[in-house]
Amino acid sequence: MPYGGSRFAIYFAPDPASALWRFGSSILSYDASLALGCEPLVPAFWSESEWWDRTEEPRRYGFHATLKAPFHLSDDVHEEDLFDTFDAFATQQKSLVIEGLRVSCLGHFVALVPIGDIIKLNRLAAESVRAFDKLRAPLSDADIARRLESNLTDRQKDHLQTWGYPYVFEDFRFHMTLTGSLPPDECLKAERELKGLFMASVGPGPVAVDSIALLRQDRRDGRFRIVRRAPLLAPRNAPAR
Protein backbone atom coordinates (compact mmCIF):
# COMPACT_ATOMS: atom_id res chain seq x y z
CA MET A 1 0.00 0.00 0.00
CA PRO A 2 1.26 3.51 -0.71
CA TYR A 3 2.15 5.81 2.19
CA GLY A 4 -0.55 8.43 1.82
CA GLY A 5 0.59 10.92 4.45
CA SER A 6 4.29 10.07 4.65
CA ARG A 7 7.07 12.05 3.07
CA PHE A 8 10.45 10.64 2.08
CA ALA A 9 13.82 12.27 1.45
CA ILE A 10 17.23 11.23 0.16
CA TYR A 11 20.04 12.65 2.26
CA PHE A 12 23.70 12.38 2.93
CA ALA A 13 23.73 11.47 6.61
CA PRO A 14 27.12 10.58 8.09
CA ASP A 15 27.83 7.18 9.63
CA PRO A 16 26.03 7.11 13.03
CA ALA A 17 29.29 5.93 14.62
CA SER A 18 31.24 8.94 13.31
CA ALA A 19 32.28 12.02 15.23
CA LEU A 20 30.58 14.16 12.59
CA TRP A 21 27.22 12.46 13.13
CA ARG A 22 27.52 12.71 16.91
CA PHE A 23 28.36 16.41 16.64
CA GLY A 24 25.48 17.31 14.32
CA SER A 25 22.94 15.20 16.17
CA SER A 26 24.01 16.66 19.53
CA ILE A 27 23.71 20.21 18.22
CA LEU A 28 20.13 19.41 17.12
CA SER A 29 19.37 17.21 20.16
CA TYR A 30 18.02 14.50 17.85
CA ASP A 31 19.49 11.32 16.38
CA ALA A 32 17.60 10.43 13.19
CA SER A 33 19.27 7.01 13.01
CA LEU A 34 17.56 6.05 16.27
CA ALA A 35 14.59 8.41 15.99
CA LEU A 36 15.40 9.50 19.54
CA GLY A 37 16.53 12.60 21.32
CA CYS A 38 20.15 12.75 22.42
CA GLU A 39 22.31 14.64 24.88
CA PRO A 40 22.42 18.24 23.64
CA LEU A 41 25.59 20.15 22.83
CA VAL A 42 24.76 23.76 23.64
CA PRO A 43 27.00 26.67 22.62
CA ALA A 44 28.01 29.26 25.20
CA PHE A 45 25.72 32.27 25.60
CA TRP A 46 22.54 30.22 25.19
CA SER A 47 20.61 28.24 27.77
CA GLU A 48 19.53 24.72 26.86
CA SER A 49 15.93 25.86 26.38
CA GLU A 50 17.00 28.82 24.22
CA TRP A 51 19.12 26.57 22.01
CA TRP A 52 16.26 24.06 21.78
CA ASP A 53 14.09 26.82 20.33
CA ARG A 54 16.77 27.90 17.87
CA THR A 55 17.21 24.37 16.52
CA GLU A 56 13.52 23.43 16.36
CA GLU A 57 13.21 23.59 12.57
CA PRO A 58 16.32 21.56 11.59
CA ARG A 59 15.59 19.06 14.38
CA ARG A 60 12.52 17.95 12.42
CA TYR A 61 14.74 16.82 9.53
CA GLY A 62 17.70 15.44 11.46
CA PHE A 63 21.35 16.16 10.75
CA HIS A 64 21.88 15.85 7.01
CA ALA A 65 22.66 17.35 3.64
CA THR A 66 19.77 17.23 1.17
CA LEU A 67 20.21 15.30 -2.08
CA LYS A 68 16.51 14.89 -2.97
CA ALA A 69 14.21 17.15 -0.98
CA PRO A 70 11.22 15.68 0.91
CA PHE A 71 8.42 14.35 -1.29
CA HIS A 72 5.22 12.31 -1.15
CA LEU A 73 5.04 9.14 -3.20
CA SER A 74 2.82 9.15 -6.24
CA ASP A 75 -0.44 7.21 -5.83
CA ASP A 76 0.78 4.37 -8.04
CA VAL A 77 4.15 4.00 -6.24
CA HIS A 78 4.66 1.65 -3.29
CA GLU A 79 7.27 1.71 -0.58
CA GLU A 80 8.94 -1.33 -2.17
CA ASP A 81 9.33 0.62 -5.42
CA LEU A 82 11.11 3.37 -3.55
CA PHE A 83 13.40 0.91 -1.75
CA ASP A 84 14.26 -0.82 -5.03
CA THR A 85 15.04 2.49 -6.73
CA PHE A 86 17.10 3.61 -3.74
CA ASP A 87 19.19 0.42 -3.64
CA ALA A 88 19.74 0.41 -7.40
CA PHE A 89 20.70 4.08 -7.45
CA ALA A 90 23.37 3.56 -4.78
CA THR A 91 25.02 0.81 -6.80
CA GLN A 92 25.40 3.22 -9.73
CA GLN A 93 27.02 6.08 -7.83
CA LYS A 94 30.66 6.47 -6.88
CA SER A 95 31.56 7.71 -3.44
CA LEU A 96 33.55 10.89 -3.11
CA VAL A 97 35.63 12.75 -0.59
CA ILE A 98 35.09 16.33 0.53
CA GLU A 99 38.29 18.16 1.41
CA GLY A 100 36.65 19.34 4.61
CA LEU A 101 33.73 21.14 6.19
CA ARG A 102 33.53 24.56 7.79
CA VAL A 103 30.92 26.34 9.87
CA SER A 104 29.38 29.30 8.10
CA CYS A 105 26.42 31.67 8.28
CA LEU A 106 24.11 31.19 5.30
CA GLY A 107 21.72 34.09 5.42
CA HIS A 108 20.09 33.89 8.84
CA PHE A 109 21.09 30.34 9.79
CA VAL A 110 24.33 28.47 10.46
CA ALA A 111 25.44 25.35 8.60
CA LEU A 112 28.42 23.22 7.69
CA VAL A 113 29.51 23.86 4.10
CA PRO A 114 32.13 22.03 2.02
CA ILE A 115 35.70 23.11 1.48
CA GLY A 116 37.36 22.53 -1.89
CA ASP A 117 36.12 21.06 -5.16
CA ILE A 118 32.36 20.35 -5.15
CA ILE A 119 31.86 19.22 -8.76
CA LYS A 120 31.34 15.55 -7.85
CA LEU A 121 29.18 16.51 -4.90
CA ASN A 122 26.91 18.61 -7.10
CA ARG A 123 26.75 15.80 -9.64
CA LEU A 124 25.58 13.32 -6.99
CA ALA A 125 22.85 15.73 -5.91
CA ALA A 126 21.73 16.32 -9.50
CA GLU A 127 21.58 12.58 -10.21
CA SER A 128 19.55 12.09 -7.02
CA VAL A 129 17.01 14.69 -8.11
CA ARG A 130 16.55 13.03 -11.50
CA ALA A 131 16.49 9.41 -10.28
CA PHE A 132 13.79 9.80 -7.65
CA ASP A 133 11.56 12.37 -9.31
CA LYS A 134 9.65 9.68 -11.20
CA LEU A 135 8.34 8.43 -7.82
CA ARG A 136 7.24 11.83 -6.56
CA ALA A 137 3.65 12.99 -6.26
CA PRO A 138 2.96 16.50 -7.61
CA LEU A 139 3.19 19.28 -5.07
CA SER A 140 -0.05 20.43 -3.53
CA ASP A 141 -1.27 23.94 -4.23
CA ALA A 142 -0.55 24.80 -0.60
CA ASP A 143 3.06 23.62 -0.89
CA ILE A 144 3.57 25.61 -4.08
CA ALA A 145 2.06 28.72 -2.50
CA ARG A 146 4.26 28.35 0.57
CA ARG A 147 7.40 28.08 -1.54
CA LEU A 148 6.41 31.05 -3.67
CA GLU A 149 6.33 33.20 -0.55
CA SER A 150 10.13 33.09 -0.70
CA ASN A 151 11.99 35.45 -3.00
CA LEU A 152 12.56 32.89 -5.77
CA THR A 153 14.18 33.64 -9.10
CA ASP A 154 12.38 32.71 -12.31
CA ARG A 155 14.69 29.71 -12.69
CA GLN A 156 13.92 28.57 -9.14
CA LYS A 157 10.21 28.88 -9.85
CA ASP A 158 10.69 26.67 -12.91
CA HIS A 159 12.60 24.15 -10.79
CA LEU A 160 9.76 24.16 -8.27
CA GLN A 161 7.19 23.35 -10.94
CA THR A 162 9.34 20.73 -12.68
CA TRP A 163 11.21 19.05 -9.82
CA GLY A 164 9.16 19.92 -6.73
CA TYR A 165 11.96 21.95 -5.13
CA PRO A 166 13.50 25.28 -6.15
CA TYR A 167 17.11 24.71 -5.07
CA VAL A 168 18.35 22.09 -7.51
CA PHE A 169 21.07 21.90 -10.20
CA GLU A 170 22.57 25.40 -10.59
CA ASP A 171 20.78 26.55 -7.46
CA PHE A 172 21.85 23.63 -5.28
CA ARG A 173 24.20 24.35 -2.39
CA PHE A 174 25.39 21.45 -0.27
CA HIS A 175 25.04 22.29 3.43
CA MET A 176 24.35 20.59 6.73
CA THR A 177 22.08 22.82 8.78
CA LEU A 178 22.91 23.46 12.43
CA THR A 179 20.35 26.12 13.40
CA GLY A 180 17.04 27.55 12.42
CA SER A 181 16.65 31.19 11.42
CA LEU A 182 18.43 33.39 13.95
CA PRO A 183 18.10 37.08 14.78
CA PRO A 184 20.77 39.10 12.96
CA ASP A 185 22.69 39.83 16.16
CA GLU A 186 22.96 36.10 16.96
CA CYS A 187 24.05 34.56 13.66
CA LEU A 188 27.71 35.58 13.78
CA LYS A 189 27.92 34.75 17.46
CA ALA A 190 26.46 31.30 16.80
CA GLU A 191 28.88 30.80 13.89
CA ARG A 192 31.86 31.60 16.14
CA GLU A 193 30.72 29.33 18.97
CA LEU A 194 29.81 26.45 16.65
CA LYS A 195 33.21 26.70 14.94
CA GLY A 196 34.85 26.09 18.28
CA LEU A 197 32.59 23.16 19.11
CA PHE A 198 33.08 21.65 15.65
CA MET A 199 36.86 21.82 15.88
CA ALA A 200 36.82 20.33 19.37
CA SER A 201 34.35 17.56 18.48
CA VAL A 202 35.26 16.71 14.87
CA GLY A 203 38.27 18.69 13.76
CA PRO A 204 39.62 19.46 10.30
CA GLY A 205 40.17 16.97 7.54
CA PRO A 206 38.44 15.10 4.73
CA VAL A 207 34.91 13.71 4.88
CA ALA A 208 33.82 10.67 2.88
CA VAL A 209 30.42 10.82 1.21
CA ASP A 210 30.26 7.04 0.97
CA SER A 211 26.60 6.27 1.59
CA ILE A 212 23.14 7.73 1.16
CA ALA A 213 20.19 7.56 3.51
CA LEU A 214 16.46 7.26 2.95
CA LEU A 215 14.36 9.02 5.56
CA ARG A 216 10.65 8.99 6.26
CA GLN A 217 8.37 11.46 8.01
CA ASP A 218 5.03 9.92 8.99
CA ARG A 219 3.27 13.20 9.88
CA ARG A 220 3.95 16.66 8.49
CA ASP A 221 4.67 17.94 12.00
CA GLY A 222 6.75 14.88 12.90
CA ARG A 223 10.46 14.19 12.61
CA PHE A 224 12.24 12.39 9.81
CA ARG A 225 14.01 9.14 10.66
CA ILE A 226 16.41 6.98 8.71
CA VAL A 227 14.66 3.87 7.39
CA ARG A 228 17.32 2.66 4.96
CA ARG A 229 20.98 3.28 4.24
CA ALA A 230 22.98 2.16 1.21
CA PRO A 231 26.74 2.33 0.53
CA LEU A 232 28.05 4.01 -2.58
CA LEU A 233 30.90 2.56 -4.63
CA ALA A 234 33.66 3.60 -2.24
CA PRO A 235 37.35 3.77 -3.13
CA ARG A 236 39.82 2.03 -0.88
CA ASN A 237 41.13 3.98 2.10
CA ALA A 238 38.24 6.46 2.03
CA PRO A 239 38.28 8.46 5.28
CA ALA A 240 35.51 8.00 7.84
CA ARG A 241 34.41 10.98 9.91
SERO-4910 file (N, C-alpha, C, O; in steps of 0.05 Angstrom, whole numbers):
BEGIN
 pado doro    nc1    nc2    nc3   cac1   cac2   cac3    cc1    cc2    cc3    oc1    oc2    oc3
  Met    A     17    -24      0      0      0      0     17     25      0     38     25     13
  Pro    A     10     46    -14     25     70    -14     23     84     13      4     81     27
  Tyr    A     44    100     20     43    116     44     30    143     37     42    161     27
  Gly    A      4    145     44    -11    169     36      0    194     49      4    214     35
  Gly    A      4    194     76     12    218     89     41    221     93     51    242    102
  Ser    A     57    201     88     86    201     93    101    217     72     93    218     48
  Arg    A    123    229     80    141    241     61    168    226     64    175    216     85
  Phe    A    183    226     42    209    213     42    230    233     32    223    253     18
  Ala    A    255    228     38    276    245     29    302    229     26    306    209     40
  Ile    A    319    237      7    345    225      3    366    244     13    368    267      3
  Tyr    A    381    236     32    401    253     45    428    240     45    431    216     42
  Phe    A    449    257     48    474    248     59    472    251     89    469    273     99
  Ala    A    474    229    103    475    229    132    499    213    141    501    190    134
  Pro    A    518    225    155    542    212    162    537    186    177    516    182    189
  Asp    A    557    168    177    557    144    193    549    150    222    562    167    234
  Pro    A    529    137    233    521    142    261    543    138    281    541    148    304
  Ala    A    563    123    274    586    119    292    607    141    290    626    141    306
  Ser    A    604    159    271    625    179    266    623    203    285    601    209    296
  Ala    A    645    216    288    646    240    305    628    262    292    616    278    306
  Leu    A    628    263    266    612    283    252    582    279    258    568    299    263
  Trp    A    573    254    257    544    249    263    538    256    292    517    268    297
  Arg    A    555    248    310    550    254    338    549    284    343    533    294    358
  Phe    A    567    299    330    567    328    333    541    340    323    528    355    338
  Gly    A    534    334    298    510    346    286    485    339    301    467    355    306
  Ser    A    483    313    309    459    304    323    457    317    351    435    324    360
  Ser    A    480    321    364    480    333    391    473    363    389    460    373    407
  Ile    A    482    376    368    474    404    364    444    407    361    432    425    372
  Leu    A    432    388    347    403    388    342    387    374    364    362    376    365
  Ser    A    400    360    382    387    344    403    369    322    392    349    316    404
  Tyr    A    377    311    369    360    290    357    378    272    339    393    282    323
  Asp    A    375    246    343    390    226    328    370    213    309    354    196    318
  Ala    A    371    220    283    352    209    264    357    179    258    339    166    247
  Ser    A    380    169    264    385    140    260    371    123    281    364    100    275
  Leu    A    366    135    304    351    121    325    323    132    329    306    119    342
  Ala    A    317    154    316    292    168    320    287    175    349    265    173    360
  Leu    A    309    183    362    308    190    391    323    216    396    341    224    381
  Gly    A    315    229    417    331    252    426    358    243    437    361    220    444
  Cys    A    377    262    438    403    255    448    413    278    465    402    300    465
  Glu    A    435    273    480    446    293    498    454    318    482    469    316    462
  Pro    A    443    341    489    448    365    473    477    376    477    489    373    498
  Leu    A    487    388    456    512    403    457    504    432    452    497    440    430
  Val    A    506    448    473    495    475    473    518    495    473    535    495    491
  Pro    A    519    513    453    540    533    452    538    553    476    516    556    487
  Ala    A    560    565    483    560    585    504    542    608    496    538    613    472
  Phe    A    532    622    515    514    645    512    485    638    508    468    656    508
  Trp    A    479    613    506    451    604    504    445    584    526    462    567    532
  Ser    A    421    586    537    412    565    555    403    541    539    399    543    515
  Glu    A    400    518    552    391    494    537    363    499    524    359    491    502
  Ser    A    345    512    539    319    517    528    320    537    504    305    534    485
  Glu    A    337    557    506    340    576    484    351    563    459    341    568    437
  Trp    A    371    545    463    382    531    440    362    512    428    362    508    404
  Trp    A    346    499    445    325    481    436    307    496    416    299    486    395
  Asp    A    299    520    424    282    536    407    295    544    380    283    544    359
  Arg    A    321    549    381    335    558    357    342    535    338    350    540    316
  Thr    A    339    511    348    344    487    330    319    471    325    320    449    315
  Glu    A    296    483    331    270    469    327    266    460    298    258    437    293
  Glu    A    270    478    279    264    472    251    283    450    240    273    430    230
  Pro    A    309    453    242    326    431    232    324    405    247    330    384    236
  Arg    A    315    406    272    312    381    288    291    363    274    294    339    275
  Arg    A    271    375    261    250    359    248    262    341    226    251    320    220
  Tyr    A    283    351    213    295    336    191    319    319    198    326    301    183
  Gly    A    330    323    222    354    309    229    379    321    216    376    336    197
  Phe    A    402    313    226    427    323    215    432    311    188    432    286    185
  His    A    436    328    167    438    317    140    446    338    121    448    362    127
  Ala    A    452    330     96    453    347     73    433    336     52    433    312     47
  Thr    A    416    353     42    395    345     23    407    337     -4    424    351    -15
  Leu    A    399    314    -14    404    306    -42    378    307    -58    378    319    -80
  Lys    A    357    295    -48    330    298    -59    312    307    -37    308    293    -17
  Ala    A    301    331    -40    284    343    -20    259    326    -14    251    311    -30
  Pro    A    248    329     10    224    314     18    202    314     -3    196    334    -15
  Phe    A    190    290     -6    168    287    -26    149    265    -17    156    247     -2
  His    A    124    268    -26    104    246    -23    107    227    -47    115    235    -69
  Leu    A    101    202    -42    101    183    -64     76    186    -81     54    192    -71
  Ser    A     79    183   -107     56    183   -125     37    161   -118     45    141   -106
  Asp    A     12    164   -124     -9    144   -117     -3    116   -127    -11     96   -114
  Asp    A     11    114   -149     16     87   -161     43     76   -153     52     56   -164
  Val    A     57     89   -134     83     80   -125     81     69    -96     68     81    -79
  His    A     93     46    -92     93     33    -66    120     37    -52    140     43    -65
  Glu    A    120     32    -27    145     34    -12    167     16    -23    190     24    -25
  Glu    A    159     -8    -32    179    -27    -43    191    -15    -69    215    -20    -74
  Asp    A    176      0    -84    187     12   -108    208     33   -101    229     34   -114
  Leu    A    203     48    -80    222     67    -71    248     54    -61    270     62    -68
  Phe    A    245     33    -45    268     18    -35    284      7    -58    309      8    -58
  Asp    A    271     -5    -78    285    -16   -101    300      5   -116    324      1   -124
  Thr    A    288     28   -120    301     50   -135    325     60   -119    346     66   -130
  Phe    A    321     62    -93    342     72    -75    366     54    -76    389     63    -79
  Asp    A    362     28    -73    384      8    -73    398      8   -100    423      8   -101
  Ala    A    383      9   -121    395      8   -148    411     34   -153    432     33   -165
  Phe    A    400     56   -145    414     82   -149    441     82   -135    461     91   -147
  Ala    A    442     71   -111    467     71    -96    489     55   -110    512     62   -109
  Thr    A    481     33   -123    500     16   -136    512     30   -161    532     20   -172
  Gln    A    499     51   -170    508     64   -195    524     90   -189    534    103   -208
  Gln    A    527     96   -164    540    122   -157    567    117   -142    569    100   -125
  Lys    A    587    132   -150    613    129   -138    614    148   -113    604    170   -113
  Ser    A    627    137    -92    631    154    -69    651    176    -75    665    175    -96
  Leu    A    653    196    -58    671    218    -62    681    228    -35    671    220    -14
  Val    A    701    244    -36    713    255    -12    712    285    -13    722    297    -32
  Ile    A    701    297      8    702    327     11    728    334     25    736    321     44
  Glu    A    741    355     16    766    363     28    762    370     58    780    365     74
  Gly    A    739    380     64    733    387     92    707    401     94    693    405     74
  Leu    A    699    408    118    675    423    124    682    446    142    700    445    158
  Arg    A    667    468    138    671    491    156    643    502    164    624    499    150
  Val    A    643    514    187    618    527    197    616    554    185    635    570    185
  Ser    A    592    560    175    588    586    162    559    595    165    540    579    167
  Cys    A    555    622    167    528    633    166    519    633    137    533    642    119
  Leu    A    495    623    132    482    624    106    456    640    109    436    629    118
  Gly    A    458    665    103    434    682    108    431    685    138    448    696    152
  His    A    408    675    148    402    678    177    405    652    192    396    650    215
  Phe    A    417    631    181    422    607    196    451    598    192    465    608    175
  Val    A    459    579    209    487    569    209    487    540    200    470    525    207
  Ala    A    507    534    183    509    507    172    538    500    168    556    517    168
  Leu    A    543    474    163    568    464    154    568    465    123    549    455    111
  Val    A    588    476    111    590    477     82    617    465     73    636    464     89
  Pro    A    618    455     49    643    441     40    666    459     34    662    482     25
  Ile    A    689    449     37    714    462     30    725    448      5    725    423      4
  Gly    A    734    463    -15    747    451    -38    728    445    -61    707    457    -63
  Asp    A    737    428    -78    722    421   -103    696    408    -97    695    388    -82
  Ile    A    674    418   -108    647    407   -103    634    397   -128    610    392   -128
  Ile    A    649    393   -150    637    384   -175    624    357   -172    601    353   -181
  Lys    A    638    338   -160    627    311   -157    603    311   -138    584    296   -141
  Leu    A    605    328   -118    584    330    -98    558    341   -112    536    330   -107
  Asn    A    561    361   -128    538    372   -142    527    352   -162    503    351   -166
  Arg    A    544    336   -174    535    316   -193    518    295   -179    498    286   -189
  Leu    A    527    286   -155    512    266   -140    484    278   -133    464    263   -135
  Ala    A    483    303   -125    457    315   -118    439    316   -143    415    310   -141
  Ala    A    450    324   -166    435    326   -190    424    299   -199    401    297   -207
  Glu    A    440    278   -197    432    252   -204    410    242   -185    391    228   -194
  Ser    A    412    249   -160    391    242   -140    364    254   -147    343    241   -146
  Val    A    365    280   -155    340    294   -162    327    280   -186    303    275   -185
  Arg    A    342    273   -206    331    261   -230    321    232   -224    299    224   -233
  Ala    A    336    217   -209    330    188   -206    304    184   -190    289    165   -196
  Phe    A    299    201   -170    276    196   -153    251    212   -160    230    208   -149
  Asp    A    254    230   -180    231    247   -186    208    232   -198    185    240   -195
  Lys    A    214    210   -212    193    194   -224    174    181   -203    152    173   -210
  Leu    A    183    180   -178    167    169   -156    151    190   -141    134    183   -125
  Arg    A    156    215   -147    145    237   -131    117    244   -140    111    246   -163
  Ala    A    100    248   -120     73    260   -125     76    290   -131     94    302   -121
  Pro    A     58    301   -147     59    330   -152     56    345   -126     42    336   -108
  Leu    A     67    369   -125     64    386   -101     35    394    -99     21    398   -119
  Ser    A     26    398    -75     -1    409    -71      0    439    -76     21    451    -76
  Asp    A    -24    450    -81    -25    479    -85    -15    494    -60     -3    515    -63
  Ala    A    -20    483    -37    -11    496    -12     19    496    -10     31    516     -2
  Asp    A     32    474    -18     61    472    -18     73    492    -38     93    505    -32
  Ile    A     62    494    -61     71    512    -82     69    541    -72     87    557    -74
  Ala    A     46    547    -60     41    574    -50     61    582    -28     71    604    -26
  Arg    A     66    562    -11     85    567     11    113    573      1    127    591     10
  Arg    A    122    557    -19    148    562    -31    150    588    -45    171    602    -45
  Leu    A    128    596    -58    128    621    -73    129    646    -55    133    668    -65
  Glu    A    124    642    -30    127    664    -11    156    673     -8    161    696     -1
  Ser    A    174    655    -14    203    662    -14    209    678    -39    194    679    -58
  Asn    A    232    692    -37    240    709    -60    255    692    -81    279    693    -83
  Leu    A    239    676    -96    251    658   -115    257    672   -142    242    690   -150
  Thr    A    278    663   -155    284    673   -182    265    658   -201    252    639   -194
  Asp    A    264    668   -226    248    654   -246    257    626   -250    241    607   -253
  Arg    A    283    621   -250    294    594   -254    286    576   -230    279    553   -235
  Gln    A    286    587   -206    278    571   -183    249    565   -184    240    543   -175
  Lys    A    233    583   -194    204    578   -197    200    555   -217    182    538   -214
  Asp    A    216    555   -238    214    533   -258    222    507   -246    209    486   -250
  His    A    243    507   -230    252    483   -216    230    473   -198    225    449   -196
  Leu    A    217    491   -184    195    483   -165    173    469   -180    163    448   -171
  Gln    A    165    479   -203    144    467   -219    152    440   -231    136    422   -233
  Thr    A    177    439   -239    187    415   -254    196    393   -235    191    369   -239
  Trp    A    211    401   -214    224    381   -196    214    381   -168    223    364   -152
  Gly    A    195    398   -162    183    398   -135    200    412   -114    193    411    -90
  Tyr    A    221    426   -122    239    439   -103    255    460   -118    265    454   -140
  Pro    A    257    484   -107    270    506   -123    301    505   -124    313    515   -143
  Tyr    A    313    492   -104    342    494   -101    356    469   -111    367    453    -96
  Val    A    355    465   -138    367    442   -150    385    451   -173    383    474   -182
  Phe    A    403    433   -182    421    438   -204    438    464   -199    453    464   -180
  Glu    A    435    484   -215    451    508   -212    446    522   -185    463    537   -176
  Asp    A    423    517   -174    416    531   -149    420    514   -124    413    522   -102
  Phe    A    431    490   -128    437    473   -106    462    482    -91    481    491   -103
  Arg    A    461    481    -64    484    487    -48    485    467    -25    468    467     -7
  Phe    A    505    449    -26    508    429     -5    513    443     21    530    460     24
  His    A    497    435     42    501    446     69    488    427     89    469    413     82
  Met    A    498    428    113    487    412    135    479    431    157    495    442    171
  Thr    A    453    435    159    442    456    176    446    451    205    442    428    215
  Leu    A    454    472    220    458    469    249    439    486    265    436    481    289
  Thr    A    426    506    253    407    522    268    383    529    250    384    526    226
  Gly    A    362    538    263    341    551    248    348    580    243    371    588    247
  Ser    A    329    595    234    333    624    228    339    638    255    324    636    274
  Leu    A    360    654    255    369    668    279    366    698    275    367    708    253
  Pro    A    361    712    297    362    742    296    389    751    286    410    738    291
  Pro    A    390    773    271    415    782    259    438    784    279    461    778    272
  Asp    A    432    793    304    454    797    323    464    770    335    484    770    349
  Glu    A    451    748    328    459    722    339    474    705    319    489    686    327
  Cys    A    471    710    293    481    691    273    512    689    274    523    667    275
  Leu    A    525    712    275    554    712    276    565    700    302    585    687    302
  Lys    A    550    706    323    558    695    349    555    665    349    573    650    359
  Ala    A    533    655    338    529    626    336    550    613    318    560    592    324
  Glu    A    557    626    296    578    616    278    604    613    293    617    592    291
  Arg    A    612    633    308    637    632    323    637    609    343    657    594    346
  Glu    A    615    607    358    614    587    379    613    559    367    626    540    378
  Leu    A    598    555    346    596    529    333    622    521    319    629    497    318
  Lys    A    638    540    310    664    534    299    682    521    320    695    501    315
  Gly    A    681    533    344    697    522    366    688    494    373    705    476    378
  Leu    A    662    490    375    652    463    382    658    443    360    664    420    366
  Phe    A    656    451    335    662    433    313    691    424    314    697    401    311
  Met    A    709    443    317    737    436    318    744    419    341    761    401    339
  Ala    A    731    423    364    736    407    387    724    379    385    735    359    395
  Ser    A    701    377    371    687    351    370    695    335    345    696    310    347
  Val    A    700    348    323    705    334    297    733    340    287    748    322    280
  Gly    A    739    366    285    765    374    275    767    376    245    748    369    231
  Pro    A    789    386    235    792    389    206    798    363    192    803    342    205
  Gly    A    796    363    166    803    339    151    781    331    132    759    341    133
  Pro    A    787    311    115    769    302     95    745    287    106    746    276    128
  Val    A    723    288     90    698    274     98    690    257     74    687    267     52
  Ala    A    685    231     79    676    213     58    646    214     55    632    210     74
  Val    A    637    219     31    608    216     24    606    189     11    608    186    -13
  Asp    A    603    169     28    605    141     19    579    125     23    579    101     19
  Ser    A    558    139     30    532    125     32    510    146     29    515    170     32
  Ile    A    486    137     23    463    155     23    442    143     42    442    119     48
  Ala    A    424    160     51    404    151     70    376    159     60    372    180     48
  Leu    A    357    141     65    329    145     59    315    151     85    317    135    104
  Leu    A    301    173     87    287    180    111    257    183    106    249    188     84
  Arg    A    242    178    127    213    180    125    202    197    148    212    196    171
  Gln    A    182    213    141    167    229    160    138    220    159    126    223    138
  Asp    A    127    210    181    101    198    180     79    219    183     56    215    173
  Arg    A     84    242    195     65    264    198     80    290    190    104    292    195
  Arg    A     66    309    179     79    333    170     92    348    193    112    362    189
  Asp    A     81    345    217     93    359    240    112    340    255    122    348    276
  Gly    A    117    316    245    135    298    258    164    300    248    170    317    231
  Arg    A    181    283    259    209    284    252    216    262    232    204    240    232
  Phe    A    235    268    215    245    248    196    263    228    211    276    235    231
  Arg    A    262    203    202    280    183    213    291    166    190    278    162    170
  Ile    A    315    156    195    328    140    174    315    112    174    314     99    194
  Val    A    306    104    151    293     77    148    310     59    130    304     35    129
  Arg    A    330     70    116    346     53     99    372     68     93    372     93     90
  Arg    A    394     54     91    420     66     85    433     47     64    431     23     66
  Ala    A    447     59     45    460     43     24    487     54     19    491     79     16
  Pro    A    508     37     17    535     47     11    537     54    -19    524     42    -36
  Leu    A    553     74    -24    561     80    -52    586     64    -59    598     52    -41
  Leu    A    594     66    -84    618     51    -93    642     66    -82    652     85    -94
  Ala    A    652     57    -59    673     72    -45    701     63    -53    706     39    -56
  Pro    A    719     82    -58    747     75    -63    760     65    -38    751     70    -15
  Arg    A    782     50    -41    796     41    -18    808     64     -2    814     85    -13
  Asn    A    810     60     24    823     80     42    807    106     43    819    127     49
  Ala    A    781    105     37    765    129     41    763    136     70    759    118     86
  Pro    A    766    162     77    766    169    106    738    167    117    718    170    103
  Ala    A    736    161    143    710    160    157    710    181    178    729    182    195
  Arg    A    689    198    178    688    220    198    663    217    215    658    234    232
***
